[in-house]
Amino acid sequence: DDNLGLANGISAYGMSLIAPRALGQVGGRLRVAFELQSTELGIQIETTAVIRNLHTGAAAATTHGLEFDQLEPAQQMALKSFVFDRQDDAEHWTGGPR
C-alpha cells in the first residue's frame, strides 16, 4: 500500500517515517496510526502530524520528519513510557551512558 510507512525513530513529540514516496509537503499534515507496546501498557496512537522535513534517499524512499499534533494524555504518557523503556534497553545492552 502506498500509504504505509516504516517508523525509523520515535520520540514523545514526533517520529521519523520512511515511505516509498513523499506523502505530502513540508507544513502539510498526515494522519498517523500505530500501536505502542511497553512493559507497562499497550496503546493505539491515532493522531495527525505536521511534516517538518522531507529527505529522499538513494533507494528512492522518502524520510518524513513528523511532529505530532495534540495527543490525548494517555497517548502522551504511553509515548514517554515507550521512549524511556527503549533508552533503558539501550543503556543495558551498551554498558550504560557514556
MILUM-802941 format. One record per residue: x, y, z of N, C-alpha, C in turn. Coordinates in steps of 0.001 Angstrom, whole numbers, padded with zeros to 6 digits, always signed. Example, Ala and Ser with C-alpha at 12.3 -4.5 7.8 and 13.67 -1.06 7.14 Angstrom:
// MILUM-802941
+013190-005690+007800+012300-004500+007800+013200-003300+007800
+012850-002250+007080+013670-001060+007140+012900+000030+007870
//
This chain:
// MILUM-802941
+000854-001190+000000+000000+000000+000000+000893+001244+000000
+000611+002188-000867+001408+003411-000986+001268+004335+000211
+000302+004091+001080+000090+004964+002228+000665+004393+003510
+001442+003327+003420+002078+002747+004587+003516+003226+004676
+004017+003299+005910+005391+003702+006119+005993+002922+007259
+007281+003044+007436+008022+002375+008492+008571+003429+009436
+008213+003316+010714+008748+004244+011717+010210+003892+011943
+011086+004868+011750+012514+004657+011901+013020+005210+013222
+012286+006037+013860+012641+006629+015137+011414+007298+015712
+011318+007300+017025+010138+007897+017650+010551+008592+018932
+009886+009701+019213+010098+010419+020468+008725+010753+021030
+008692+011430+022150+007420+011831+022747+006739+012924+021930
+007454+013523+020977+006916+014652+020221+006740+014398+018737
+007348+013330+018224+007254+013084+016801+007938+011798+016397
+008088+011635+015095+008698+010417+014593+009324+010649+013221
+010191+009735+012857+010759+009676+011522+010048+008538+010810
+009459+008819+009664+008666+007842+008930+009237+007685+007529
+009557+006448+007146+010080+006161+005816+008945+005576+004979
+008747+006131+003800+007695+005672+002886+008261+005593+001472
+007606+004834+000593+008110+004691-000774+008099+005984-001579
+007316+006961-001121+007223+008249-001826+006880+009317-000800
+006982+010568-001191+006572+011667-000305+005067+011583-000098
+004640+011661+001146+003219+011562+001483+002566+012926+001644
+003307+013968+001367+002804+015328+001467+003960+016292+001310
+003717+017548+001612+004741+018588+001529+005063+019106+002919
+006231+019718+003066+006605+020330+004344+005520+021321+004747
+005073+021212+005998+004000+022052+006505+002637+021387+006409
+002536+020336+005590+001276+019602+005459+001065+018670+006645
-000109+018096+006704-000447+017192+007800-000753+015795+007268
-000381+014805+008077-000670+013407+007789-001455+012820+008944
-002288+011863+008657-002948+011079+009702-002062+009876+009948
-001645+009648+011188-000795+008506+011528-001499+007642+012567
-001296+006350+012461-001849+005388+013418-000827+004277+013612
-000543+003946+014862+000392+002877+015186+000122+002404+016606
+000648+001234+016930+000470+000676+018263+001807+000669+018988
+001773+001053+020248+002960+001016+021099+002778-000050+022155
+003837-000794+022405+003810-001791+023457+005023-001543+024340
+004786-001269+025617+005883-001097+026573+005685-002097+027690
+006596-002099+028645+006466-003025+029770+005251-002703+030618
+004803-001462+030582+003673-001034+031402+002325-001220+030716
+002249-000967+029421+000955-000997+028743+001111-001026+027239
+000005-001305+026558-000060-001213+025107-001156-000221+024758
-000930+000582+023741-001921+001594+023384-001859+001877+021890
-003010+002140+021326-003120+002543+019923-003028+004063+019860
-002126+004578+019044-001982+006017+018835-002587+006354+017474
-003513+007280+017450-004085+007796+016210-004151+009307+016355
-003433+010002+015476-003387+011461+015542-002969+012010+014188
-002871+013306+014102-002291+013930+012916-000898+014406+013282
-000073+014556+012267+001294+015023+012468+001634+016009+011353
+002426+017006+011701+002885+018008+010740+004199+017517+010127
+004313+017597+008821+005560+017242+008140+006527+018405+008321
+007588+018188+009076+008585+019233+009338+009724+019209+008332
+010055+018019+007796+011092+017944+006772+010923+016668+005962
+011498+016663+004771+011478+015522+003857+012880+015294+003325
+013248+014026+003156+014553+013701+002577+014390+012444+001726
+014716+012544+000440+014664+011389-000443+016043+010760-000490
+016104+009479-000143+017377+008768-000089+017728+008090-001389
+018843+007378-001376+019356+006709-002569+018420+005602-003058
+017673+004984-002154+016773+003889-002530+015414+004414-002984
+015311+005706-003252+014083+006361-003698+012997+006382-002628
+013319+005986-001406+012375+006101-000298+012485+007518+000262
+011400+008012+000832+011381+009350+001404+011235+009259+002909
+012110+009946+003630+012024+010018+005083+011307+011304+005450
+010290+011165+006272+009462+012293+006717+009766+012575+008186
+010141+013777+008509+010284+014196+009900+008935+014733+010351
+008266+014038+011266+006918+014391+011679+006868+014880+013118
+006058+015884+013354+005789+016381+014710+004316+016122+015008
+004050+015391+016098+002672+015068+016442+001887+016309+016814
+000620+016350+016356-000316+017363+016826-000749+016962+018235
-001775+017574+018710-002294+017321+020046-002532+015832+020280
-001963+015309+021365-002182+013921+021769-003009+013899+023043
-003805+012849+023199-004537+012665+024451-003523+012383+025556
-003843+012739+026816-002901+012497+027915-002423+011043+028004
-003309+010073+027786-002910+008661+027849-001936+008324+026729
-002145+008913+025550-001230+008680+024436+000137+009292+024726
+000165+010504+025261+001424+011174+025596+002199+010372+026635
+001494+009869+027646+002147+009067+028690+002696+007770+028103
+001946+007132+027214+002407+005899+026584+003656+006145+025743
+003681+007241+025001+004859+007579+024207+006080+007799+025092
+005903+008557+026164+007018+008807+027085+007514+007509+027711
+006599+006631+028100+006967+005345+028687+007719+004490+027673
+007235+004457+026430+007879+003682+025377+009295+004177+025123
+009460+005485+024993+010787+006064+024740+011719+005784+025911
+011231+005934+027138+012049+005663+028327+012485+004199+028347
+011550+003272+028044+011893+001845+028014+012988+001570+026996
+012912+002205+025813+013926+001969+024780+015287+002520+025222
+015295+003681+025884+016554+004246+026382+017160+003332+027431
+016313+002805+028305+016768+001894+029348+017362+000631+028724
+016698+000078+027687+017214-001094+026984+018563-000800+026347
+018685+000353+025686+019939+000710+025015+021078+000839+026008
+020816+001449+027152+021862+001593+028170+022279+000236+028707
+021322-000677+028888+021637-002009+029388+022545-002747+028408
+022191-002734+027123+022925-003521+026131+024232-002867+025684
+024399-001579+025915+025648-000923+025516+026574-000669+026692
+026162-001075+027888+027020-000894+029054+026822+000439+029750
+025715+001105+029477+025415+002363+030174+025741+003584+029369
+025331+004742+029899+025608+006012+029193+027097+006306+029184
+027542+006992+028149+028981+007294+028037+029245+008736+028200
//
